[in-house]
């Protein structure tokens, strides 16, 4: 039973420590705003500055993974060269040791309660009383994270201490060091935080459960464990992002191999030459020396290493476009045809995005679509809500860029058609933006226990589903559209907006409902009305000729 309690306490400590690191990371990321990104961009003009920038930013944000992912984004956008990106990541690895020094000194050398409990107390009070202010909210997150980090460490420490008496160190002394290296790699691979692995190892070392060489091997294994997150983030990115991820993996493996081969001399350097007798300080010194070694070895050969990485991966631009990427303005008629297909593809995916926010089954739209294979290839269906939104924004930008090139190559009549297409893209994106803006309202209404709110949402969900099915049929030309039919659809959108609002007012007079709920419903109703109108206008540009489309624009559309 005692063993089970220790295991549970250890697991709770790991969970608390991970949650605390998340809170600290979120707080510092939001409190810093754009400043760290701008700082990184300014300081990375040379290799030394890039290493220093990576170290400083990671030391403050306490997440080498977050800095590495930030670097990947900059490389993909062409802000960083690959050489500077690799230098920043070298610095980021060194920056993580700051947290290790903090844990080894404060976490094990002082009374944890003196630090942790007041921080959690203040963080909780500030969050509850003043959490509506952004700066106070994230300051509260920092205090809570800082305190919980040491409470989680305390759990790990006491769990290790209670079990250390059952450990016979001599059993493990004869085991190959590579076993402990793999243990460090696997732990970090699972928890995706080398800081957690370090905290666990320090706890075990402090309790006497493992010796200094074993602890050093575990920490060495953790150096490569966090790379998985970066590798996954690079999948689907352009060639530069993939090369940076590969470079990060290669130099982590190389440094781990070199340090493992020189493990005994490095440990003797720490204990006999530098004369560090405290094993906890010795362990974080070991981690710091390894990352300094990486900088010393790789910084002089970054140019050569970068050229080596450039041999890998085909140089693609990871375009979101499905058709215009293959078009040439040297053949404007063909390009216009592909532009029209691209516009339909954009509207189709915009519909999918909006319907999914409403939790409406989109299978019928997907199965009957000419774009299913394209979206599967681009992994659109598996993207998160935010990733789909960013995909649509990128695609809109690519469409507009191609429009500016193509418009000068077309005759007047063809220019009219092109202008209708670009107008459809703008309207479609407007429809997406309006629905995204009420995402929290949708969640609130859909999950509400109040019938008046839930029924209001379900009514609109059904109306939106029916509307999109009609528009999709026109878009795919399963049903030929005419002016009168589109006008009837528009009238139904208008009528639904007014009748739904009037019915809600009638029910609200007879039901107890909070003021904030009334605001939620009114805002949701207005933005959905705006979105549905915009989506209809987008489809209208596709299915009506110029004159009828202009006449349709004369219909009064404003309501409050």
Secondary structure as GFF3:
##gff-version 3
##sequence-region A 1 560
A	DSSP	alpha_helix	2	32	.	.	.	ID=ss1
A	DSSP	alpha_helix	35	43	.	.	.	ID=ss2
A	DSSP	alpha_helix	47	61	.	.	.	ID=ss3
A	DSSP	alpha_helix	64	76	.	.	.	ID=ss4
A	DSSP	alpha_helix	82	95	.	.	.	ID=ss5
A	DSSP	alpha_helix	97	102	.	.	.	ID=ss6
A	DSSP	pi_helix	103	107	.	.	.	ID=ss7
A	DSSP	alpha_helix	108	109	.	.	.	ID=ss8
A	DSSP	alpha_helix	112	130	.	.	.	ID=ss9
A	DSSP	alpha_helix	134	164	.	.	.	ID=ss10
A	DSSP	alpha_helix	169	173	.	.	.	ID=ss11
A	DSSP	alpha_helix	177	191	.	.	.	ID=ss12
A	DSSP	alpha_helix	194	207	.	.	.	ID=ss13
A	DSSP	alpha_helix	212	225	.	.	.	ID=ss14
A	DSSP	alpha_helix	227	234	.	.	.	ID=ss15
A	DSSP	alpha_helix	239	261	.	.	.	ID=ss16
A	DSSP	alpha_helix	263	268	.	.	.	ID=ss17
A	DSSP	pi_helix	269	273	.	.	.	ID=ss18
A	DSSP	alpha_helix	279	299	.	.	.	ID=ss19
A	DSSP	alpha_helix	302	309	.	.	.	ID=ss20
A	DSSP	three_ten_helix	324	326	.	.	.	ID=ss21
A	DSSP	three_ten_helix	329	331	.	.	.	ID=ss22
A	DSSP	alpha_helix	332	357	.	.	.	ID=ss23
A	DSSP	alpha_helix	363	367	.	.	.	ID=ss24
A	DSSP	alpha_helix	372	377	.	.	.	ID=ss25
A	DSSP	alpha_helix	385	406	.	.	.	ID=ss26
A	DSSP	three_ten_helix	407	409	.	.	.	ID=ss27
A	DSSP	alpha_helix	412	437	.	.	.	ID=ss28
A	DSSP	alpha_helix	439	446	.	.	.	ID=ss29
A	DSSP	alpha_helix	451	475	.	.	.	ID=ss30
A	DSSP	alpha_helix	483	510	.	.	.	ID=ss31
A	DSSP	alpha_helix	515	543	.	.	.	ID=ss32
A	DSSP	alpha_helix	546	553	.	.	.	ID=ss33
###
